[in-house]
């Protein structure tokens, strides 16, 4: 989707999954796997760079988090923005799915929350997609 082609977030909220992750080319395959997981669960997946409703990006991020059924946060690399976004999601009571390539990327204050560890290779991404899809299906059925 083009960043200026903005979906109506309110109309897709029940089937929307927000993804918070570092914006880096190396994460494109991870995002592809997460999109596949959402598709399998009958959901739609968006990142903040998929939308442009507001000139201030954090407004789009907060709106995306707030209107999503679930929020997936990839903590790989200890990205401060992703931690901030995970905090927003937890604060407003969203269901959050934590994923990371290394357990050491999960800070102490979040280690008590179940998470999905994955490898960034073909098999690892397939397994990530399956586990995330299963979790999304569980959340949708609530």
Phi, psi and omega per residue, in radians:
X1 nan 2.474 3.113
X2 -1.336 2.444 -3.092
X3 -1.054 -0.468 -3.141
X4 -1.587 -0.112 3.077
X5 -1.614 1.507 -2.971
X6 -1.541 2.207 3.070
X7 -1.314 2.742 3.021
X8 -1.379 1.766 -3.016
X9 -1.102 -0.623 -3.129
X10 -1.096 -0.585 -3.078
X11 -1.347 -0.264 -3.116
X12 -2.009 0.145 -2.985
X13 -0.960 -0.759 -3.087
X14 -1.149 -0.427 -3.115
X15 -1.983 0.268 -3.072
X16 -1.716 2.343 3.019
X17 -2.055 2.221 3.082
X18 -1.634 2.437 3.093
X19 -2.076 2.171 3.084
X20 -1.943 2.067 -3.086
X21 -2.766 2.858 3.058
X22 -1.075 2.469 3.051
X23 -1.576 1.621 -3.111
X24 -2.602 2.512 -3.100
X25 -0.968 -0.581 -3.116
X26 -1.154 -0.299 3.135
X27 -1.663 -0.029 3.135
X28 -1.051 -0.702 3.125
X29 -1.198 -0.544 3.086
X30 -1.193 -0.780 3.107
X31 -1.076 -0.697 3.083
X32 -1.027 -0.745 3.125
X33 -1.133 -0.692 3.135
X34 -1.209 -0.632 3.057
X35 -1.113 -0.717 3.100
X36 -1.092 -0.699 3.118
X37 -1.091 -0.788 3.128
X38 -1.103 -0.766 3.112
X39 -1.005 -0.798 -3.133
X40 -1.065 -0.603 -3.136
X41 -1.494 0.057 3.141
X42 1.354 0.463 -3.092
X43 -2.089 3.001 3.081
X44 -2.019 2.540 -3.018
X45 -2.132 2.283 3.101
X46 -2.385 2.601 2.940
X47 -1.946 2.923 -3.130
X48 -1.069 -0.520 -3.139
X49 -1.359 -0.048 3.061
X50 -1.503 -0.206 -3.077
X51 -2.220 2.792 3.037
X52 -2.712 1.441 3.097
X53 -1.708 -0.554 -3.037
X54 -2.202 2.621 3.092
X55 -1.253 -0.379 3.117
X56 -1.707 1.944 -2.984
X57 -1.027 -0.616 -3.108
X58 -1.101 -0.493 3.080
X59 -1.144 -0.723 3.071
X60 -1.145 -0.683 3.138
X61 -1.102 -0.853 -3.121
X62 -1.103 -0.725 3.112
X63 -1.108 -0.750 3.123
X64 -1.082 -0.814 3.119
X65 -1.071 -0.803 -3.061
X66 -1.207 -0.442 -3.102
X67 -1.765 0.039 -3.103
X68 -1.595 2.635 3.056
X69 -1.277 -0.595 3.134
X70 -2.563 2.721 3.119
X71 -2.198 2.138 3.088
X72 -1.739 2.218 3.138
X73 -2.092 2.046 3.080
X74 -1.614 1.892 -3.072
X75 -1.485 0.041 -3.121
X76 -0.982 2.272 3.114
X77 1.495 0.033 3.108
X78 0.938 0.805 -3.123
X79 -1.207 2.117 -3.086
X80 -1.044 -0.660 3.129
X81 -1.095 -0.734 -3.133
X82 -1.150 -0.696 3.080
X83 -1.068 -0.747 3.120
X84 -1.051 -0.810 -3.128
X85 -1.170 -0.643 3.060
X86 -1.104 -0.690 3.094
X87 -1.090 -0.742 3.092
X88 -1.056 -0.848 -3.112
X89 -1.048 -0.775 3.122
X90 -1.143 -0.709 -3.101
X91 -1.080 -0.679 -3.111
X92 -1.586 0.103 3.012
X93 1.454 0.380 3.106
X94 -1.325 2.674 2.979
X95 -1.308 2.193 -3.078
X96 -2.058 2.311 3.042
X97 -1.915 1.985 3.138
X98 -1.590 2.334 3.058
X99 -2.319 2.654 3.117
X100 -2.851 2.623 3.083
X101 -1.383 -0.448 -3.101
X102 -2.371 2.325 3.113
X103 -1.029 -0.513 -3.139
X104 -1.177 -0.245 3.083
X105 -1.397 -0.187 -3.125
X106 -1.626 2.035 -3.099
X107 -1.174 2.748 -3.099
X108 -0.868 -0.755 -3.075
X109 -1.191 -0.206 3.127
X110 -1.968 -0.100 -3.070
X111 -1.171 -0.331 3.109
X112 -1.338 -0.184 3.136
X113 -1.624 2.358 3.114
X114 -1.029 2.534 -3.122
X115 -2.528 2.905 3.129
X116 -1.991 2.081 3.079
X117 -1.635 2.397 -3.116
X118 -2.444 2.771 3.011
X119 -1.796 2.496 -3.121
X120 -1.577 1.012 3.013
X121 -2.301 3.067 -3.029
X122 -0.971 -0.865 -3.135
X123 -1.159 -0.761 -3.138
X124 -1.071 -0.689 3.127
X125 -1.244 -0.596 3.049
X126 -1.105 -0.780 3.130
X127 -1.147 -0.692 3.079
X128 -1.029 -0.847 -3.136
X129 -1.025 -0.743 -3.130
X130 -1.136 -0.811 -3.116
X131 -1.149 -0.736 3.121
X132 -1.164 -0.723 3.100
X133 -1.038 -0.769 3.112
X134 -1.059 -0.764 -3.127
X135 -1.161 -0.746 3.110
X136 -1.069 -0.726 3.119
X137 -1.060 -0.694 3.099
X138 -1.115 -0.769 -3.130
X139 -1.143 -0.697 -3.126
X140 -1.149 -0.566 -3.097
X141 -1.360 -0.159 3.134
X142 -1.212 nan nan
